[in-house]
Amino acid sequence: MKNNILQLTLFLGVTAAIAGGALAYANNVTAPIIQENNERAEKATLLEMYPEADLSEFTAVEDDGITSEHPTIKKVYQYKDGIVIFQCEVSGYDKGTVFLVAINSANGEVDNFKTISNGDTQGIGSRITTDEFRDSVLGKPSDGIDTLSGATITSTPVVEAINECGVLAGEIQ
């Protein structure tokens, strides 16, 4: 009986080691591909915001502690004529929102806004992804944006992140 338990334990240990090794190998093989696909999708989104642009016009800003000091900000890009583009991720009612906001560093106004994903309630929290919200922020000072009535749990963190980006845009440029 004890011999049987020892054999089963050894068998499970070897099986777990083989499975763990196979998963680690698969992760090492697929991680660069996933990273490349994410970067390609991100660049495509930047081009959706500025269709007349060339990818070479978007320059990634070195982190220098931005993302650690401002956890909602995931990446920062500079675009021609003093436009700073922030990729932000904020929590909301359910799964939160990932978006890009472009701030004119000269005047602090929102130059462009694009939602990448939103996991909040369809028809309420998802209103942050509509042209209604986008049009309501374009051309406004980053600290002068109102939340969406009826979707304040989703839109409040988005508006707060835009305010934060407006302050940082002047410092980055």
Order of alpha helices (4+ residues) and beta strands (2+ residues): alpha-beta-alpha-beta-beta-beta-beta-alpha-alpha
